[in-house]
Amino acid sequence: MNPHTAWWPLHGLRIHTPRLELRLPDMELLSDLAQVAADGVHAPDRMPFTFPWTDGSPTDRGRAVYQHVLATIANWSPGDWTLSLAVLHEGEVVGRQDLMASSFAVTREVETGSWLGLAHQGRGIGTEMRAAALHLAFAGLGARAAASAAMTDNPRSLGVSRRLGYRDNGLDTAVVRDRPVTLQRLRLERAEWERRRSVDVRVVGLDGCRSEFGA
């Protein structure tokens, strides 16, 4: 039995796909996750994130991830939460998958965000880990819709969304490194998720922490 679940039930949550396991990292896994970020998650000549947390040294990147995950736990409430999961492939941490919501009990809508270590990209892992998060949202928590966004010059992220059934939902402008960038908003309705789901996903431990999501 995980001793951390007595204080934070979300440590008992597990999401399994054919190749992956997603779970809230303990301190050892969090250190591994920070190292993956430190090793690089995108080419140095581009910035795919609206918040440029990957600028700076490898130590800066690793520390940003370490602090982010701890902050999501410290700031969690059933009305405003970010579930920041370590993604494991063959027992090795390869990236992070976030699922977020505000006033979920009312809106029944979630958002997703993610990154994958450079060494693990181009193998379909990004699609599989997003599918895992969507299964938790729709099948586990009863979500009605999921939203995402990506820069219009980020075809990999947009491709993941569209493969899973998201539809374009307008444009936004964000400021990154003091320059404007265009974001493509995307939205996935429950009916389309049910029609397009193709990844076998199994969720373990949700009953013990369901109330934490405001579900």
Secondary structure by P-SEA (a helix, b strand, c coil): ccccccccccccbbbbccccccccccaaaaaaaaaaaaaccccccccccccccccccaaaaaaaaaaaaaaaaaacccccccbbbbbbccccccbbbbbbcccccccccccccccccccccccaaaaaaaaaaaaaacccccccccccccccccaaaaaaaaaacccccbbbbbbcccbbbbbbbbbbcaaaaaacccbbbbbcccccccccccc
